[in-house]
Amino acid sequence: MMMNLCNDNTSSSSSFSSSAQEIEESEDLLIQILLHLPVKSLLGFKCVCKKWKSLISSQYFSINHTQRNPNPISSSLLMLRNQSLILLSLGHHENNPEADFRIPSFDFFNITPDTTMRILGICNGLMLSYISSSFNENEYAFCVSNITTRQLTNLPPPGKIINKPILGINLAFDPSNSPHFKVICFGQSFMLEDKSCQLEIYSSETGLWKLWNGSFSNPFHILEVFDRGVFCNGAIHWLSTISDSFYFVLEKETMKTLPMPPMHRDIYTTKRLRFLGQSGGYLNLIDFEANLFHNPPMDIYEMKKDYSEWVLKYRIDLNELGLLFPEMIKEIQVHSQKTEDEHDVSVHISKHYLCSVLSVRRAVDGESVEIIMLLPQHIIAYNPMNNCLRVLLWLDKGTIQLQDHKWYDCYQFTETLSWLN
């Protein structure tokens, strides 16, 4: 019946209903119907006929569909597997999780053997990338693309901090607020004793970079933190594991402090491990304290909308997960000296948990969250509210060299028709 709705289908049928004829004759009515459909369905409908393809591919339809569906639940996880980028579905798998991933095509980037591409971030369906020459480090470009619509736009180089080391560059895109995106670039001169940073802001609306007129001092000893900004509620947030974190509000162009929850003072902690993400418009912090003498839980926090405090939402007992996935438990002998006598030593077996948080997303119910975790032989989605667990992917032994709770380069991906100028 869909084929009969298109003007380029010359066959007629006496069984046309009056409603079908009305849709065929009214493009406005057809648009209103298509605007309510998910992106995946629309991509298939582009093959129905030339009229539908032209309509769905138009800038007018793309912008209106994105504004109507600004914050869909993330459908996939873009990650590296066996030296290839894959899109791992976060939906409900039936019996074969291995079958529900695909390798996205980047052929519209025109990557040659002499160039390399690095993904810097994904925000609401748009992807920020860095493309450089393998032979000349001065030949590079930043670009923003839409993998779904296969659109690509190159950014001009930052104007004011181009000759300074770039600490990080982050993408901000909120289709519920504007069809335009922004890119935030940090640069720092290490000759300055006060470690002050310069910040430039690119706007796709103007096509220009603008130097921020504020002041900011780099509090971090490690520089990679600036590449891991999390965009949520109109601000980009950066996580520090050694002090308070901070966030930049794009509309007001102000930098603010983001206090962190206190550590468990009664527990001797060997390592503090944290993950920052967002789900459904809420900022989430996952906090875990590696410990050889106790088995502390993994805490899931959620920041209030007014940034007044972190609320502890869930606590995950990793020992319970270890009963289901024994490969994530590593037993270690711990020697402790009771007295000054060097022979007075006690030995006990401690459990060390091999796992890494890849992402956090809002569950289908819109209320609870799912923690996407990497284990030595599985990638799982765990909902701590209802204790529901799903295996997303089985991994061959040794496929991924799992390090201690490392924040891996994985990105939530959502199909979008967002238009790139």
N, C-alpha and C positions, 0 to 999 in steps of 0.2 A: 504493500500500500504506500510506503514511503516513496518508492520510485514514481508513482503516479502523481505525487504532489509537485514534481519538478517540471518546469516549463520545457526543458530540453528532452523530455520523454514524449515522443510523438504518438505513442499508442494511447488510445482512449478506451474507456470501459463504461458500460452502461450502469455498472454497479457503484459508480462514484457516489458517495454520500454527500449531502449538502454541507456538512461540516468540513469534509475534505476539500470541496470546491472553494469554500470560504477561505480556508487557509492558503490554498493555491493562489487565490486572487488578491489576498491581502498580505503583503510583505511585513507590515507592522505586526499583524497577528502571529505570523510565523516567528518573527524575532522574539516576541514575548514568550512564546512556547520554548524556544531554544535557550533563552536566557536562564531558564529554570533547570537546565540539564547540566550534569557534571562534565568536566573537561574531557574525561576519557570517552564519554559517549559522543561528544561533539567532534572529537578527532576522527571517529569512525564515520560520522555523518557527513564529513567533508568529502567522502568518496561516493556519496549517493548521487550527486549530480553537480554540474558546474555552478548552478545558481546557489546551492547550499554552500559549496566550497568558497565561492566569492563572498557570500554573506558572513560566514563564520570567520573568514580570514581578514575581514575588514577591520580597520582601526576603530571605527565606531562600535562594532559589536564586541571587540576585544576589551575595550575600556569599560563598557557597560557591564559585561559579564564579570569582569574582575571586581568592579565596585559592588556588584550584587553578591558576590561570593568572596569577600576579602580575606577571610581567615579559615580556610578548610583544614581539616585534620590532616597532618602529614601522612602521605601514602607510602613513601619509600624512604630508604636510607641509602645515600650515595657514599660508597666506601671502596677501598682498595682491596682486591682479592686476586691472588696469583698474578700480580703485576698488571691487572686490568681493573678499570673502574666498573663497578656493578651497581645496579639499582636493586636493592633488596626490599621486597614488598613487606610492609608492616601490617598488612591485612591478615585475616584469619586463614591459615593454611589448612588444607584438608588432611591428606595423609602423606604428602611428599613436599616438605618445605624446600628441598633442593631444587624443585622445578619452578619455584616462584621468584626467580630473580632474572634480570636481563642485563645485557651490556649496552649502555646508551651509545648512540652514535654522535661523534664530534666532528664528522667530516665537514660540516659547514664552517669550522674554524680555519680550514685550509692549512692544517699543520703539516709541515714538511719534515723530512729526516734531519734537517739542520736546525729545527726549533724544538723547544720543550714547552710544556704547559703545566702550570701548577694552579690548583684550585685554592683560592684564598677564603672562600665562604659562599654560602647560599642563604638567601633571605627571601622568604615568601615566594619561592619559585624562580627567582633570578639568581644567577651565579656570577661571582666576581673571580676573574682569572688573571694570571700573570703569564705572558708569553714572551720567551726570550730566545736569542740566537745561541746556538751551541758553541759558536766560534768567537762572537764578539759580545762581551758583557754589556756594552753600551747600547746594543740594539735590543730593546724590550718594549713591551706595551702592556698596559692594563686594559681589560675589556670586561664588559657586562653582557651576559647572554641569557636567552630564554631557551632552554633545551627543548621544551615542549613545542614551541612554535619555530624553533631553529632560526631565531633572530640574534644578531650580534652587533654590538656597537663598541668601537674603540674609544678610550678616553684619552684626552690630551695629557701629557705628563704634568705632574704638579709644578707650579710655576716658581714658588718661593723656596721650597725645601729640596729641589731637585739635586742639589750638590751636597746634601747632607744624608747620612745613613737613615734609611727609612725603617723605623721600628715596627710598624704595622700599618695595615690598610684594611678597612672594614666597610661592608656594604649595609646600607639602611634603606628598607623599602616597606612602606605601609600602604597598600592599595586602598584601605578603608579611608585614608586621609588624603592621598594624592596619587595620581598615576605616575608621578616622577620619583626617581630614586636619588639617593645621595651617597657619596663615598667619603669616608673620613681617613685622612692620612697623617700619621705621626712621623715627625722627623726630629732628630736631636743632634746637636753638635757636642761631641765628647770632649771638646776643648774647654767647655764651660764648666766651672767648678760647681755651680748650683744645679747642674743636670736639668736645666730648663728645656722644655720641649716646645716645638712649634707644631701647629695643627692646621691643616688645610682641608677645606670642605668643597667637594665637587657636587654640583647640582645638574641633573639631566635637563632641568627646565631651562637653565641659562646656557648650559654647555661650557661653563667656566669653573675654574678653581678660585676659591676665596680664602685668604689667610685669616685665621681666627685671631681676634684682637685680645683674647684673654691670655692668662699666664698659667703655666702648669709645670710642675717639677716631677720628674720621673722617680717614683719611690721604689722601683723594682731593681733587683740585682740580675734577674733574668729577663731577656728581651722578648722572648717568644710570646709572652702574655698578651702583647698588643695585637697579635694575629688571631687571638681567640675571643674577640668581642662578641657579645650576645645581644642582639637587637630585640627589645621588648618594650612596648608601650611608649614608643617615640624616643627611646634612649638606647645608646650602646653601652653595655656593661663589661668591665674587665675585672677578672678575678686575681686576687693576690693570695698566696698561701702564707705570707710572712707578716702581713699587716692588713689594715683596712683596704678594701677595694674601692673602686670609683666608677662613675658613670657620667656620660655626656648627653645632656638633653638637647636634641637637635633644634627644636623650635625656638628655644630661648638661647641656645648656644652657650650653655653654662656647664661647668664641670662640678660634680658633687661627690661627696664621700659616701661610700656604701659600707656601713659597719658589718662586721662578720659575727656570727654566733660565737659564744665563748667555748673554749675547750673544756673537756671533762677534767677538772683539776685533780680529782681523786684517782686518776688513772695515769700510770707512767706510760707515756706515749713515745714510741720509737719513730713514728712518721705520721704527719698529718696529710691527708689526701682529700682533695675536693674536686667537684665537678660543677660547673655552672651551665644552666640551660634554661629554656623557657617552654612552657606548654599552655596553650589556650589563653595567651595574654598574661600569664603569671610567670614571674621569675622563680626558678627552682635552684636550690643548692643541695647537692648531695655530699655529705660529710662522713668521712670514715677515718678512724684512727688505727693504723696498723700497730699491733702490740704483741709482744712475745709472752706476756704474763697473764693477759686477760683476753677475752673475746668480745671486744666492744661491737655494738651494732652499727649498721649503716643508717645514718639519719637522713631523712628527706625533709627539707625545709621549703617553705613557700613564703615569698615576700608579699606583705600587704600592699595593696594598690597605692597607698599613700606613703610607702617606704618607711613606715613608723617602726616596723619590727619584722623579724623572721619568725614564722610560725612553724613549729615542729609538727608535720603532718603524719609521718609514718616512721617506723623503725623496722629495719629488715634484719632478721637473725640469719647471718651467713652460715651458721652451722646447720640450719634447716635446709638451706639450698645445697649445702655440701652432702647431705644425706641422699639427695636426688642426683647430684652430679659429683661423684667422689673424685673425679679428676681435678677438681678445683681446690682440693685440700692437699696441702704440703705439710708434712710433719717435720718439725725441727727440734733437735735436742737443745735445751737451754740449761746452761750451767750457771748457778748463782752461789756466791760465797756467803755463808751464814755469819761467820765470825772472822776475825783477823787471821785465824789459823788457815793457812793456804790449803790444808787437807780437808777442812770442814766445808765441803762443797755438796750442794744438792743438785740433782738432775731431774728435769721433768720434760715431758713431751708437749710442745706447743703447736698449735695449728696456725698455719699461714694460708690465707685464702687467695688463690689466683683468679682474679676477675678484674674486669675493667668496665666502667660505665661508658657506653658509646653515645647514648642520647636519652632524652626524656621527652615524652609527648603526652598529650591529653588522650585519655581513653575514649572509646566510642560513646560512652554514657555522658561525656562532657564534664564530669565532675572529678573522677579519679585520674590518676596518672599511671603510665606504664614506663618502667625503667628498662631500657634496652641495654643488655649486658653481654660482654664478650667473655666466654669461658674457654678453657683450653681446647674443647672439642665441640662447642655449641655457641650459637648466638640466640639468646632468649629474650622474651618480653615478659616482664613480671609486674603484676598489679598488686601492690602491697595492701590495698584496701580490701579486696575480696580474695586475696591469696591465690589469684589465678595466674597460671604460668603457661606460656606458649613457646615452643621451640620454633624459631624462624629459619634456622639453617644449621645443618650438621657439617662439621668441619673435619677434614682428614687430619689425623694426628701429625702435628708438626707443620700444619699449613700456616699458622700464624704464631710467631714467636711472642708469646704473651709476656709482657713485662709488668712490673708491679703497678697495677692500677693506673697505667699511663692513659692520658687523655688522647685517644686516637683521633686521627683526622677523618671524622665521619660527619655527614651533614644530613639534616632532615630535608627531604625533597617533596615538594608539592607541585602537581601539574597546574599550570596557570596559562591563561591567554594574555597575560599582561603585555602591553604593547611597548616596544622599544623604538624610540625615534631614530 
